[in-house]
């Protein structure tokens, strides 16, 4: 039996229980997901195309518990939320392992035309939205997305009606808390109808004392005609946590999409960004930063497909690796036949702050017509020795000089964040991370007490 078979067997033995606790829209896709997994035969392993340095199979191999019966697991929410970074006011919801818990600030402050709820609640209030959009953004056969679809029983829906423009950001905080090895199957669907605007901040945390955890996360985002969506993802978990995250996006004509993913502390992380641009005159920006130390492993892979004309996209990913941390970046830009006048740019920059750190980078361009302007580039190096020497001659200790250079290296990624309070908060968290301090989930950025 390979490591995928154990999950297929788990589903087959408990299918009636899985479907009993799930909305109809989720159950409708399970047969297709199962057929996809059986056709693929296994999860990606290290050395496969696009997975040169990360084995998804190894991430899912341990014997994790799966909460098929939807039992509520205890978590001290009050201990998780003590705002250490003020001035970030959000509409907050919490996902405890894989169960959505709306807070009082969320329930009482959602304006008309904005829905933030569980899939179970959405199935009762607006089943047509789940039927129309759930599972529709994913197109290519992806083993992890199929496995998540096979096992998912609930999730979080964020829906904005046509023309609704939300000024306050929505924040979803994922918390791991378990006394036994646990896999949380998390799912999110964000739908911005035509002309809508929303910013979403997602934070991942692991509470102290938790056993080994695995997050299986799939997020689908539909950006309607002339809509604007900002997506910010910050991971501050710990060495016991593995995370497999797929962000699947579809953009329509005139839409704008911005995403920034920040990995500050973690165990093993694989983030995949799959953006399909179907409409003309779109703008897309993907950015990310990763700070690795000890034996952390961070892998970001982007696949951006321009299928229409006059699209503009930018990608910027930066890594700073210390100790024996390892990381990878794979970036692919595809410009399809007929997608004329596209401008697409991709940059990956990396610093290895120790001899034991390792970085693998693989940028790619797939261009199928001539009327485009595209470029990509990647560099990996060490801290500037001349700059370090100069700073020390001015009385700055060597450790502080190294920290200041690494902080400065990340500035342009932080500056891609449009939300000023979040931009200031992330700058603060990055500074603390380089100073050797762990913010932990006590600094998730919202005061929900």
C-alpha positions as CSV (number, residue, x, y, z in Angstrom):
1,X,0.0,0.0,0.0
2,X,1.4,3.5,-0.9
3,X,0.7,6.5,1.2
4,X,-2.2,7.7,-1.0
5,X,-4.0,4.4,-0.6
6,X,-4.4,4.8,3.1
7,X,-6.6,7.9,2.5
8,X,-8.5,6.3,-0.3
9,X,-9.2,3.3,1.9
10,X,-10.2,5.7,4.8
11,X,-12.7,7.4,2.6
12,X,-14.1,4.2,1.1
13,X,-14.6,2.7,4.6
14,X,-16.3,5.9,5.9
15,X,-18.0,7.3,2.8
16,X,-21.5,7.4,4.4
17,X,-20.2,9.3,7.4
18,X,-18.2,11.7,5.3
19,X,-21.2,12.5,3.1
20,X,-23.6,12.7,6.0
21,X,-21.6,15.6,7.5
22,X,-21.2,17.4,4.2
23,X,-23.2,19.7,1.9
24,X,-24.4,18.3,-1.4
25,X,-22.1,20.5,-3.5
26,X,-19.1,18.8,-1.8
27,X,-20.4,15.3,-2.2
28,X,-21.1,15.9,-5.9
29,X,-17.4,16.1,-6.7
30,X,-16.1,13.1,-4.7
31,X,-16.5,10.5,-7.5
32,X,-14.5,12.7,-9.9
33,X,-11.8,13.3,-7.2
34,X,-11.6,9.6,-6.5
35,X,-11.2,8.8,-10.2
36,X,-8.5,11.4,-10.5
37,X,-6.5,9.9,-7.6
38,X,-6.9,6.4,-8.9
39,X,-5.6,7.6,-12.3
40,X,-2.6,9.4,-10.9
41,X,-1.8,6.5,-8.6
42,X,0.3,8.4,-6.1
43,X,1.1,11.8,-4.5
44,X,4.1,13.7,-6.0
45,X,7.5,12.7,-4.7
46,X,10.8,14.5,-4.5
47,X,12.3,14.6,-8.0
48,X,9.1,14.7,-9.9
49,X,8.6,17.5,-12.4
50,X,7.8,20.6,-10.3
51,X,8.5,18.9,-7.0
52,X,12.3,18.6,-7.3
53,X,12.9,19.3,-3.6
54,X,9.6,18.5,-1.9
55,X,7.9,15.2,-1.5
56,X,4.1,15.6,-0.9
57,X,4.0,11.9,-0.4
58,X,6.3,12.1,2.6
59,X,4.2,14.9,4.1
60,X,1.1,12.8,4.0
61,X,2.9,9.5,4.9
62,X,2.6,9.6,8.8
63,X,-0.4,8.1,10.4
64,X,-2.5,11.2,11.1
65,X,-5.9,11.3,12.6
66,X,-8.7,12.7,10.5
67,X,-11.8,14.2,12.2
68,X,-14.4,12.4,10.0
69,X,-17.0,12.5,12.7
70,X,-16.7,16.3,13.0
71,X,-16.0,16.2,16.7
72,X,-15.3,19.5,18.3
73,X,-11.7,19.5,19.7
74,X,-10.8,21.8,22.6
75,X,-8.8,24.9,21.9
76,X,-8.2,27.9,24.2
77,X,-9.2,30.7,21.8
78,X,-8.7,33.4,24.4
79,X,-5.0,32.4,24.6
80,X,-4.7,32.7,20.9
81,X,-5.8,36.2,20.5
82,X,-3.9,38.9,22.4
83,X,-3.3,41.7,20.0
84,X,0.4,42.6,20.0
85,X,0.2,44.7,16.9
86,X,-2.5,47.3,17.0
87,X,-4.2,49.4,14.3
88,X,-5.4,46.4,12.2
89,X,-9.2,46.3,12.3
90,X,-10.6,43.3,10.6
91,X,-13.8,41.2,10.4
92,X,-12.5,38.0,12.1
93,X,-13.3,34.3,11.8
94,X,-11.4,31.4,13.3
95,X,-10.8,27.9,11.9
96,X,-10.0,25.6,14.8
97,X,-8.3,22.6,13.2
98,X,-10.9,22.3,10.4
99,X,-14.0,23.8,12.0
100,X,-15.1,27.4,11.3
101,X,-15.9,29.6,14.3
102,X,-17.2,33.1,13.5
103,X,-16.5,35.7,16.1
104,X,-18.9,38.4,17.5
105,X,-17.2,41.1,15.5
106,X,-17.8,39.1,12.3
107,X,-21.4,38.3,13.0
108,X,-22.4,41.8,13.9
109,X,-20.5,43.9,11.4
110,X,-20.9,42.3,8.0
111,X,-22.5,44.8,5.6
112,X,-25.3,43.9,3.2
113,X,-24.1,41.9,0.2
114,X,-21.2,40.3,2.1
115,X,-21.4,36.7,3.4
116,X,-18.7,34.9,5.5
117,X,-19.9,31.6,6.8
118,X,-19.3,27.8,6.7
119,X,-20.2,25.8,3.7
120,X,-22.8,24.0,5.8
121,X,-24.5,27.3,6.5
122,X,-24.1,28.4,2.9
123,X,-25.8,25.2,1.7
124,X,-28.9,26.3,3.6
125,X,-28.9,30.1,2.8
126,X,-27.4,30.2,-0.7
127,X,-26.9,26.7,-2.1
128,X,-26.7,28.1,-5.7
129,X,-23.4,29.8,-4.9
130,X,-21.7,26.6,-3.8
131,X,-23.1,24.7,-6.7
132,X,-21.9,27.4,-9.2
133,X,-18.4,28.0,-7.9
134,X,-17.2,25.1,-5.6
135,X,-14.5,23.0,-7.4
136,X,-14.8,25.1,-10.6
137,X,-11.6,27.0,-10.4
138,X,-9.4,23.9,-10.4
139,X,-8.7,22.7,-13.9
140,X,-5.5,20.6,-14.1
141,X,-5.4,17.2,-12.5
142,X,-3.7,17.8,-9.2
143,X,-3.2,15.0,-6.7
144,X,-3.4,17.1,-3.6
145,X,-6.4,19.1,-4.8
146,X,-8.2,15.9,-5.6
147,X,-7.4,14.4,-2.2
148,X,-8.6,17.5,-0.4
149,X,-11.8,17.4,-2.5
150,X,-12.3,13.7,-1.6
151,X,-12.0,14.3,2.1
152,X,-13.3,17.8,2.7
153,X,-16.5,18.0,4.7
154,X,-16.9,21.7,5.3
155,X,-15.1,25.0,4.6
156,X,-15.3,28.8,4.6
157,X,-17.3,30.8,2.1
158,X,-16.6,34.5,1.5
159,X,-19.0,35.9,-1.0
160,X,-19.4,39.5,-2.2
161,X,-22.5,40.4,-4.3
162,X,-22.1,42.4,-7.5
163,X,-20.8,45.9,-6.9
164,X,-20.2,45.5,-3.2
165,X,-16.9,47.1,-2.2
166,X,-15.8,46.2,1.4
167,X,-13.5,48.7,3.1
168,X,-12.6,46.5,6.1
169,X,-10.4,43.4,5.6
170,X,-11.7,39.9,6.3
171,X,-9.3,37.9,8.5
172,X,-9.5,34.1,8.8
173,X,-7.2,32.6,11.5
174,X,-6.3,28.9,11.2
175,X,-5.3,27.3,14.5
176,X,-3.9,23.9,15.1
177,X,-4.6,22.5,18.6
178,X,-4.4,18.7,19.1
179,X,-3.2,16.2,21.6
180,X,-2.6,13.6,18.9
181,X,-1.2,13.7,15.4
182,X,-3.9,15.3,13.2
183,X,-4.5,16.2,9.6
184,X,-6.9,19.1,9.1
185,X,-8.7,19.2,5.7
186,X,-9.3,22.9,5.1
187,X,-11.2,24.4,2.2
188,X,-12.1,28.0,1.4
189,X,-14.0,29.6,-1.5
190,X,-13.8,33.4,-2.2
191,X,-16.2,34.8,-4.8
192,X,-16.1,38.5,-5.8
193,X,-18.9,39.1,-8.2
194,X,-18.7,41.7,-10.9
195,X,-17.4,45.1,-9.6
196,X,-16.9,43.8,-6.1
197,X,-13.8,44.5,-3.9
198,X,-12.4,42.6,-0.9
199,X,-9.1,42.1,1.0
200,X,-8.7,38.8,2.8
201,X,-5.9,38.0,5.4
202,X,-5.3,34.4,6.4
203,X,-3.0,33.5,9.3
204,X,-1.8,30.0,10.2
205,X,-0.8,29.2,13.7
206,X,-0.1,26.1,15.9
207,X,-0.7,26.4,19.6
208,X,2.1,25.3,21.9
209,X,1.9,21.7,23.1
210,X,0.2,20.4,20.0
211,X,1.3,17.1,18.4
212,X,2.5,16.7,14.9
213,X,0.0,18.4,12.5
214,X,-0.6,18.5,8.7
215,X,-2.7,21.1,7.0
216,X,-4.3,20.1,3.7
217,X,-5.5,23.5,2.4
218,X,-7.2,24.4,-0.9
219,X,-8.4,27.9,-1.6
220,X,-10.5,28.8,-4.7
221,X,-10.8,32.5,-5.6
222,X,-13.2,33.7,-8.4
223,X,-12.5,37.3,-9.4
224,X,-15.4,38.5,-11.4
225,X,-15.5,41.1,-14.2
226,X,-13.9,44.4,-13.0
227,X,-13.6,43.0,-9.5
228,X,-10.6,43.4,-7.1
229,X,-9.3,40.8,-4.7
230,X,-6.3,41.1,-2.4
231,X,-5.1,37.9,-0.7
232,X,-2.6,37.9,2.1
233,X,-1.3,34.7,3.8
234,X,1.0,34.6,6.8
235,X,2.3,31.4,8.3
236,X,3.6,31.4,11.9
237,X,3.4,27.7,12.8
238,X,6.1,25.6,14.3
239,X,8.5,22.8,13.5
240,X,5.8,20.1,14.2
241,X,3.6,21.4,11.4
242,X,3.5,20.5,7.8
243,X,1.4,22.5,5.3
244,X,0.3,21.7,1.8
245,X,-1.5,24.7,0.4
246,X,-3.1,25.2,-3.1
247,X,-4.3,28.7,-4.1
248,X,-6.4,28.4,-7.3
249,X,-7.5,31.7,-8.9
250,X,-9.7,32.6,-12.0
251,X,-9.8,36.2,-13.3
252,X,-12.4,37.6,-15.5
253,X,-12.2,40.7,-17.8
254,X,-10.9,43.9,-16.2
255,X,-10.2,42.2,-12.8
256,X,-7.3,42.8,-10.4
257,X,-5.8,40.2,-8.2
258,X,-3.0,40.6,-5.6
259,X,-1.5,37.9,-3.5
260,X,1.3,38.0,-0.9
261,X,2.4,34.8,1.0
262,X,4.8,35.1,3.9
263,X,6.3,32.1,5.7
264,X,7.9,33.3,8.9
265,X,8.1,30.1,11.0
266,X,7.1,26.6,10.0
267,X,8.2,23.0,9.7
268,X,7.6,21.9,6.1
269,X,5.6,24.0,3.7
270,X,4.6,23.7,0.1
271,X,2.6,26.6,-1.4
272,X,1.2,26.3,-4.9
273,X,-0.3,29.2,-6.8
274,X,-2.3,28.5,-9.9
275,X,-3.7,31.6,-11.6
276,X,-5.8,31.4,-14.7
277,X,-6.4,34.7,-16.5
278,X,-9.5,34.3,-18.7
279,X,-10.4,37.9,-19.4
280,X,-8.8,40.8,-21.2
281,X,-7.2,43.9,-19.5
282,X,-6.4,42.2,-16.2
283,X,-3.7,43.0,-13.6
284,X,-2.1,40.3,-11.4
285,X,0.6,40.5,-8.8
286,X,2.0,37.6,-6.9
287,X,4.7,38.1,-4.2
288,X,6.1,36.1,-1.3
289,X,8.8,36.0,1.3
290,X,10.2,33.1,3.2
291,X,12.5,33.2,6.2
292,X,14.1,29.8,7.0
293,X,16.3,28.7,9.9
294,X,17.1,25.5,11.8
295,X,15.8,22.7,9.5
296,X,12.8,24.5,8.0
297,X,11.7,23.7,4.5
298,X,9.8,26.2,2.3
299,X,8.7,25.6,-1.3
300,X,6.7,28.1,-3.4
301,X,5.5,27.1,-6.9
302,X,3.6,29.5,-9.1
303,X,1.8,28.7,-12.4
304,X,0.3,31.8,-14.0
305,X,-1.5,31.3,-17.3
306,X,-2.4,34.2,-19.6
307,X,-5.3,33.0,-21.8
308,X,-6.5,36.5,-22.9
309,X,-5.2,39.7,-24.3
310,X,-3.7,42.9,-22.6
311,X,-2.9,41.2,-19.3
312,X,-0.2,42.5,-17.0
313,X,1.4,40.4,-14.3
314,X,4.3,40.7,-11.8
315,X,5.8,38.1,-9.6
316,X,8.4,38.7,-6.8
317,X,9.5,36.0,-4.4
318,X,12.4,36.4,-1.9
319,X,14.0,34.0,0.5
320,X,16.5,34.4,3.4
321,X,17.8,31.0,4.6
322,X,20.1,30.4,7.6
323,X,21.4,27.4,9.5
324,X,20.4,24.2,7.7
325,X,17.2,25.5,6.1
326,X,16.2,24.4,2.6
327,X,13.9,26.0,0.1
328,X,12.7,25.9,-3.5
329,X,11.0,28.2,-5.9
330,X,9.4,27.1,-9.2
331,X,7.8,29.8,-11.3
332,X,6.0,29.3,-14.6
333,X,4.4,31.9,-16.9
334,X,2.4,30.7,-19.8
335,X,1.1,33.0,-22.6
336,X,-1.3,31.0,-24.7
337,X,-1.9,31.3,-28.5
338,X,-4.0,34.4,-29.2
339,X,-3.2,36.0,-25.8
340,X,-1.6,39.1,-27.4
341,X,-0.1,42.2,-25.8
342,X,0.6,40.5,-22.6
343,X,3.3,41.9,-20.2
344,X,4.5,39.3,-17.6
345,X,7.5,39.6,-15.3
346,X,8.9,37.2,-12.7
347,X,11.8,37.7,-10.2
348,X,13.2,35.4,-7.6
349,X,16.0,36.7,-5.2
350,X,17.6,34.6,-2.5
351,X,20.2,35.0,0.3
352,X,22.0,32.1,1.9
353,X,23.2,33.4,5.3
354,X,25.0,30.2,6.2
355,X,27.0,27.4,4.6
356,X,24.4,24.8,5.5
357,X,21.4,26.6,3.8
358,X,20.3,25.3,0.4
359,X,18.1,26.9,-2.3
360,X,16.7,25.5,-5.6
361,X,15.1,27.8,-8.1
362,X,13.5,27.1,-11.5
363,X,11.8,30.0,-13.3
364,X,10.2,29.2,-16.7
365,X,8.5,31.0,-19.6
366,X,6.2,29.3,-22.0
367,X,5.4,31.8,-24.8
368,X,3.2,30.8,-27.7
369,X,2.9,34.1,-29.6
370,X,5.2,37.1,-30.4
371,X,3.2,40.2,-29.3
372,X,4.3,40.0,-25.7
373,X,6.7,41.5,-23.3
374,X,7.9,38.9,-20.8
375,X,11.0,38.3,-18.6
376,X,12.2,36.2,-15.7
377,X,15.3,36.1,-13.5
378,X,16.7,34.4,-10.4
379,X,19.7,35.1,-8.2
380,X,21.1,33.3,-5.2
381,X,24.0,34.8,-3.1
382,X,25.2,35.8,0.3
383,X,25.1,38.9,2.4
384,X,27.2,41.8,1.0
385,X,30.5,41.4,2.7
386,X,31.5,45.0,1.9
387,X,28.3,46.4,3.3
388,X,28.8,44.3,6.5
389,X,32.4,45.5,6.9
390,X,31.3,49.1,6.3
391,X,28.5,48.9,8.9
392,X,30.9,47.4,11.5
393,X,33.4,50.2,10.9
394,X,30.6,52.5,11.9
395,X,30.2,50.8,15.2
396,X,27.3,48.4,14.4
397,X,27.9,44.9,15.8
398,X,28.2,42.1,13.3
399,X,25.0,40.3,14.3
400,X,23.0,43.6,14.2
401,X,24.5,44.5,10.8
402,X,23.5,41.0,9.4
403,X,20.0,41.5,10.7
404,X,19.7,45.0,9.2
405,X,20.8,43.8,5.8
406,X,18.3,40.9,5.8
407,X,15.5,43.2,6.9
408,X,16.3,45.6,4.1
409,X,16.3,42.7,1.6
410,X,12.6,42.0,2.3
411,X,11.4,45.6,2.1
412,X,10.1,45.5,-1.5
413,X,8.0,42.4,-0.8
414,X,6.5,44.0,2.2
415,X,5.8,47.1,0.2
416,X,3.6,45.2,-2.2
417,X,0.9,45.0,0.5
418,X,-1.7,47.6,-0.1
419,X,-3.2,47.6,3.4
420,X,-1.1,50.0,5.3
421,X,-1.8,48.6,8.8
422,X,-1.0,45.1,7.6
423,X,2.1,46.4,5.8
424,X,3.3,47.9,9.1
425,X,2.5,44.8,11.1
426,X,4.3,42.5,8.7
427,X,7.4,44.7,8.8
428,X,7.3,44.4,12.6
429,X,6.9,40.6,12.5
430,X,9.8,40.3,10.0
431,X,12.0,42.5,12.2
432,X,11.2,40.3,15.2
433,X,11.8,37.1,13.2
434,X,15.3,38.2,12.2
435,X,15.9,39.2,15.8
436,X,15.3,35.6,16.7
437,X,11.9,36.1,18.4
438,X,8.8,34.1,17.7
439,X,5.6,36.1,17.5
440,X,3.4,33.0,17.7
441,X,-0.4,33.1,17.4
442,X,-0.6,35.7,20.1
443,X,0.2,38.3,17.4
444,X,-2.4,37.4,14.8
445,X,-3.2,41.1,14.5
446,X,-6.8,41.4,15.6
447,X,-8.3,42.2,18.9
448,X,-11.3,39.9,19.2
449,X,-11.5,39.8,23.0
